């Protein structure tokens, strides 16, 4: 892994929460599992969709 692509890396503690989103009532709003990442002081960082349920 060369260092031409990133400036720094470090291990940090975050809160990881898995939730279900969507109503499943249409193709535009499917039910899906989402992983949310929060800082330890309660700031929302980002989320990722795992897969459609």
Residue frames relative to the residue before (quaternion, step in Angstrom):
aa qw qx qy qz dx dy dz
X 1.0000 0.0000 0.0000 0.0000 0.00 0.00 0.00
X 0.2278 -0.7920 0.5555 0.1107 3.57 -0.45 1.21
X 0.4626 -0.6926 0.4782 0.2786 3.55 -1.20 0.40
X 0.3975 0.7312 -0.4699 0.2942 3.62 1.19 0.38
X 0.7242 0.4730 -0.2290 0.4465 3.60 1.17 -0.51
X 0.7941 0.1353 -0.0954 0.5848 3.60 1.16 -0.33
X 0.4864 -0.6857 0.4735 0.2627 3.52 -1.20 0.63
X 0.8005 -0.1047 0.0942 0.5826 3.59 0.96 -0.83
X 0.1014 -0.7615 0.6350 0.0806 3.54 -1.32 0.27
X 0.0777 0.7846 -0.6126 0.0553 3.53 -1.11 0.68
X 0.4387 -0.6543 0.5435 0.2900 3.54 -1.24 0.43
X 0.0003 -0.7997 0.5990 -0.0406 3.56 -0.81 1.07
X 0.4400 -0.6761 0.5194 0.2819 3.58 -1.17 0.53
X 0.0348 0.7696 -0.6361 0.0433 3.55 -0.99 0.94
X 0.4324 -0.6424 0.5540 0.3055 3.54 -1.33 0.22
X 0.1365 -0.7896 0.5966 0.0453 3.58 -0.77 1.06
X 0.0316 -0.7973 0.6017 -0.0350 3.58 -0.73 1.13
X 0.1959 -0.7573 0.6120 0.1168 3.58 -0.95 0.91
X 0.0061 0.8001 -0.5968 0.0602 3.57 -0.77 1.10
X 0.3743 -0.6674 0.5826 0.2740 3.55 -1.34 0.19
X 0.0611 -0.7911 0.6086 0.0055 3.58 -0.93 0.96
X 0.6904 0.4788 -0.3617 0.4040 3.56 -1.27 0.43
X 0.4252 -0.7089 0.5100 0.2376 3.52 -1.23 0.56
X 0.3538 -0.7459 0.4876 0.2841 3.57 1.15 -0.59
X 0.4934 0.6882 -0.4045 0.3454 3.57 1.29 0.15
X 0.7968 0.0905 -0.0606 0.5943 3.61 1.23 -0.25
X 0.6534 -0.5034 0.3886 0.4108 3.58 -1.30 0.24
X 0.6507 0.5326 -0.3072 0.4456 3.58 1.16 -0.64
X 0.7833 0.2328 -0.1171 0.5644 3.61 1.23 -0.42
X 0.0610 0.8342 -0.5449 0.0589 3.61 0.64 1.09
X 0.5062 -0.5859 0.5182 0.3634 3.55 -1.25 0.37
X 0.1006 0.8019 -0.5787 0.1092 3.57 -0.81 0.99
X 0.4335 -0.6483 0.5532 0.2928 3.54 -1.26 0.45
X 0.0787 -0.7900 0.6081 -0.0009 3.53 -0.93 0.97
X 0.2176 -0.7445 0.6146 0.1438 3.56 -1.05 0.78
X 0.1500 -0.7829 0.6014 0.0535 3.55 -0.78 1.11
X 0.1811 -0.7690 0.6050 0.0986 3.55 -1.09 0.75
X 0.0658 -0.7982 0.5977 -0.0360 3.55 -0.82 1.13
X 0.4783 -0.6293 0.5203 0.3233 3.56 -1.17 0.57
X 0.6466 -0.5324 0.3764 0.3958 3.57 -1.23 0.34
X 0.6941 0.4377 -0.2839 0.4960 3.60 1.18 -0.39
X 0.6638 -0.5780 0.2804 0.3831 3.60 1.23 0.46
X 0.4962 0.6433 -0.4442 0.3777 3.62 1.20 0.26
X 0.4154 -0.6937 0.5317 0.2521 3.58 -0.86 1.03
X 0.2402 -0.7942 0.5471 0.1102 3.59 -0.83 1.02
X 0.7254 -0.3254 0.2540 0.5508 3.59 0.68 -1.13
X 0.2100 -0.7604 0.5918 0.1659 3.54 -1.31 0.10
X 0.1547 -0.7567 0.6279 0.0960 3.53 -1.31 0.49
X 0.3698 -0.7029 0.5625 0.2297 3.56 -1.10 0.74
X 0.3563 -0.7458 0.5235 0.2069 3.57 -0.82 0.97
X 0.7273 -0.3124 0.2749 0.5457 3.59 0.63 -1.14
X 0.5452 -0.5815 0.4730 0.3754 3.55 -1.23 0.30
X 0.4055 -0.7192 0.5149 0.2307 3.59 -0.98 0.86
